[in-house]
């Protein structure tokens, strides 16, 4: 007796499979976008609460080996080891503050005081150094449509003048935000103390909460959590040390070059490099014009400052990063830059930029695990004849 023909032909089954796969991919993409949107809204609403917790967790991960060292070598309890660590950190902070902070704040105050006149000097010197550019800009401003647009500008800005109520509300929000930030800063040592005091392995704790899923999946989840924790630890430990060294090198080089506020600006750029490339990009935008337009500046000063930038970048690329961090992330520099921009937008602010590299490295690890262990199961070869059975 002949079997009934299949409901769908092999071609129709393949088309239906492709359609269902596309639909599933679209649903997953929509769910991912919704999750990122919710995460961004959540972090924007609770950023003043999350910042101290994130900083405390990262600091606890970095300082935990020191606590263990005090416990083993000095025979102290965990509480006394943490208190000794706090005492050593306070002594070191006061020592560094007494040495560096007077110069830092002196140059900061001078920079703020001279900032209004700096723009005037830059404008005047630009006119002297580049008269053709200035004349082109003057002619452009005299173009009829540009003059008309400038004439309409006051009318467009007029509605912004009637925002006194909004301004008061914003001022109130600013006061509340400042109070929340100060409260978070005051609670930061307490958070760090309790994170350090707990010696529990949170990866194992997380695995214990996933007993409702198969053991194989649970082991993979714990593995990914351990990987992410290791990435956070290695990245911030390396980047903080590299940023401090680069800040001192920048500040010393700029000061020796004769750049105004060189130590203050160099230290700021080094600390900004905790977010990869942020200090370098900011420095090119701020330091180079300042070196060219300051009193006594010009092309020689600009050349020396560019040389300082190049030397510090070479030291960072070929000495500091390989020695301190090795190849922890394994990511191309372009991938790092794109990830910083993406997570900064996705998580609505600087917190996303700070966590961008560990998050991207974690996603790369997650994808490799899927590709090696799970995706081959969905790519089984199709039997000859499209899978149709013969009678």
N, C-alpha and C positions, 0 to 999 in steps of 0.2 A: 504493500500500500504506500503510495507516494506521500511524503510529508508535505504539510501545508507550507507555502512559500513564506519567507520571513516578512515581517511587517514593513521593514525598511531595507532598502538595498545598501550594499557596502558604502557607496558614495554618500547616500543620505545619512547613514550613521556617522560618517566622518564629518559631514557638514553640521549635524546636530551636536556632535562632541565639540567642534570648534566654537559653535554658538554658545554652548553652556560654559565652556572654558572662558570665553570672552566676558560673558555675563558675570561669572564668578570673579574674574579679575577686576571688573568695574566695581563690583560690590566691595571687594577688599580695598581698592583704591579709595572709594568713598568713605569707608570706615576709617582708613588711615588719616585722610584729610580731616574728618570729623574729630578723631582723637587728638590730632595736633592742634586743631582749633580750640578744643576744650582745654587742652594743656596750656595753651597760650593765655586763654582767658583766666584760668585758675592761677597761673603764675603772676599775671598782671594784678589780679585782685589781692593775692596773698604774698606778694614779693617781699614786703617788709618782715613777714614772719618766716619765709623760706630762706632768705639770705643768711641770717645767723645760723640756722640749722645746717645749711649746706656747708658754710665755712667751718662750723664746728665739726661736722662729720669728716671733712677733708683733713682738717688739722689733727683730729684724733687718729686717723689712719696714718698720717705722717709721723706723729709723735709716739705712737704705740711702741715701736722698737726701743725708744729711749726709756720708757717706763719699764719695759721688760729688762733692760740693762741694769737699771737701778735696783730692781727687785732681786736679780740674780747675784750681782756683784756686791751689793751693799747689804743684802739680807733684809730689806725693808718690806713692809706690807705694801699692798698696791696703793692704798690711800696716801701713805707717807711718800711713796715713790712719785706719785702725781704732784703732791705738794712741793717736793724737792725740785721737780721739773719746772713747776710754775715759778719757784724762787730763782732758779738759774736763768729762766727766760726773762724774768723781770730785771735781774742784774745786767744781763746782756743788752736788753732793750734800753735801760737807762744809760749804759755805757755808750752804746751807739748813738742814742739821742744827744748825750752831752758832747759827742764828737762831731756828728754830722748835722743834727737838726738846727743848730744856730746858723750855719752857712745856708742850709736849705731854706729856712724861713726868712732869712735876710734877703736872699735873692728872690724869693717869692714875693715879698713885700715890694721890693724895687721893681720887679716885673709888672706887678699890678699898677703901681704908681705911674710907670712910664708907658703903659699900654695905650692910653688915649692919644698921646703925642706920637706914638710909634707909627700909627696909620698915616698921620699927616706927613711924617718924614718919608715914609715909603712912597706916598703919592708924589711929593715934591721931587724926590730923587728919581722916581720913574719918569717924570716929565723931563728931567735933565739928561738921564741916560738913554731914554728911548723917545726922542722928540717925534719921530715919525709915527710911532704907535699912538702917542698922545694926540697928534693932529688927526689921525684916522678916527680915533674915538670921538674927538670934538666934531668932526664932520658927520659922523654917524649920528650923533645926538641932535644935529641940526636938520636931519632928514625929516620931511613933513610928517610922515606917519609916526615916526618916533616922537616928535614934538607933540602930536595929537595924543599919543598914548600916555606920555608924561603929564599932559594937561588933564586927562581923565583920571589920573591916579588919585588925586585928593578925593574925588567923588566916590571912588571905589573903597577908599580907606575910611570914609566918613562913618559907615555903620560900625566900624570897629571902635569908634570913640564912645559909643553908647553901651558899654559893657561893664559899667561900674559894679552892678550886682554880681555879674559873673566873676569879675576880678576879685571881689570880696570873698565869694565862695571858693575860688581857687586859692586865695591866700589862706583861708581856713583849712582847706585840704592840705596845703603845704605845711602848715604848722603841725597838723596831725601826723603827716608823714615824717617830719623831722623828729617829733616826739617818739614815733614808733621806731625809727632808726636808732635813736639814742637808747631806747629801752632794749632793743635787740643787741646793741653793742655792749650794754651793761650785763646782759644775760649770757653773752658769748663765753666768758670763762666758766660759767656754771654748766652750760651745755657741753663744753669740752671736757670738764671734770667728769661728768656722768658718762659720756661716751667712752672716755679712757678707763673709767672704773669698771665698766662691763667688759669682761673678756670672752663673752659668748661669740660664737661663730654664727653670724646672721645668715650665712648661706645654708648652714645645716638647719637652722631654725626655719628658714623658708621652705626647705625640703620637707621638714616635718609637717608643715601645713598643707602639703600637696599630696597627702596620702590617698586622695580620691582619684588620682590619675595613675596610669601604669608606671611601674618602677623605671622603665627605660626612659620615658619622657621626663619623669621627675629627676633622674640623674642628669639628663641634658640641661634641664632648667637650672639645677644647682651649678653645673659646669659653667653655663653662661654667666651666672651671677658672680662666680669666682673670677672669671675672666674680666668682667666689667670692673670689679673691685680692684683687681690688679692693674688694669689700665688707668683707673683714676689715681691710684697710688703712685705708679711710676711716672705718669704724665705730670702731675702737679709737683711732685718732689723734684723732678728734673727741671720743669719750667720755672719754678720759683727761684731755684739756685741759679739757673742760667740768666733769668731776668735781673737778679741782683748783681751778678758779675757784669753783665752788659751795661747796667745802669752806672756802675762805678767806672767802667771803661769809657763810656760815653761822656760822663761828667768830667773825668780827668782830661780826656782828649779835647773836649770843647773849651775847658778852662785854660789849658795850655795854648790852645789856638787863639785865645783872646775873645771868644764869643761871650757877649753879655749874658748873664744868668746861665752860664754854661753848665755848672754843676747841677742846679735845680732842674733844668730842662733835660739833661742827660739822664739823671736818676729817674725822672718821670717816664722817659722813653723806655728805659730798661724795664721798669715795672709794668709798663703797658705790654711788653713783649711776653708777659704771661699768657696773653692771647696771641698766638703766633702771628707775626708780621704786622700786628696792630701798631706797635711802637715804631717800626721802620716806616710804615706808610704815614703815620702822623708826623714823624721827624722830617720826612721829605717835604711835607706840606707846610711845616712851621719853621724848622731850623734853617733850611736853605734860604728862604726869603729874608729871615732875620739876619743871617750872616752877610748877605749881600747889601742890605739897606741900612745896617746899623752904622753909627759913627765909627769911621776907621775901617769899615767893611769894604766890599767890592769883590772883584774877581779873585784876588789872592786869598782873601778870607774864605770865599766860597769854595775855592779849590782845596784849602786845608780841611774845611769841614767835611767836604765830600770824601777826602782821604781818610778822615776819622771814621766816617760811616762805612767805607769800604773795608778798612782794616778790622773794625769790630765785627762786621758781617762775616768776613773770612774766618776770623777766630771762632765765631759762633758756629759756622757751618762745618768747619774742618777740624775743630779741636773740642769746643765745649759740648755741642750736641752729641758727637760720636762717643766722647768719653763719659758723659754724664747720663745720657738717655739711651745711647746705642741706637737700635732700630726698633723701638718699642711699638710704634704705630705702623711702620711699613707703608705709609701713605705718601703719595706724590705731593709736592708743595701745592700744585694747582688744586688737588683734591682737598687739601687742608683749607685753602682760601675759600673755595666754594662751600665747604661744610660750615665754616664760620658764618658766612653770609646766610646760608640756609637756616641754621639753627637759631641765629640771632633773630630772624624774622619769624620762624615757626614758634619759638618760645617767647617771643615778644620782649626782647631786651638783651642786656649784657649778660645775664645769667646763661642764656642759650649760647652766646658766643664763648663764654668761659668753658662750658661743658661740651662744646662742639666736637673737639678732637676725640675725647673718650667715647662720646655717643656714636660718632661715625665709625671709629675702630670697633666698637661693640657690634654695630650693624654688619660690618664686614665679616666679623667672626661668626655672627648668626647666619649670614648668607652662606658662608663656607660650610657650616655644619649642615644646613638644609641641602646644599648642593651635593655633598658627599654622602650623607646618611639617609636622606628622605626622598629627594627628588628622583633618584634613579628608579624608585618603585613605581613612579607614575609614567615612566618612559619605557615600558616593556615593549619588545618588538611585536609587531602585528603578524600573525600567522599568514602564510601564503594564501592568496585568494581572498584577502580581506576578512578572514575569519569565518567565511560561509562554510557550513557543513554540507558534505555531499552524502547522498543517500546510498 
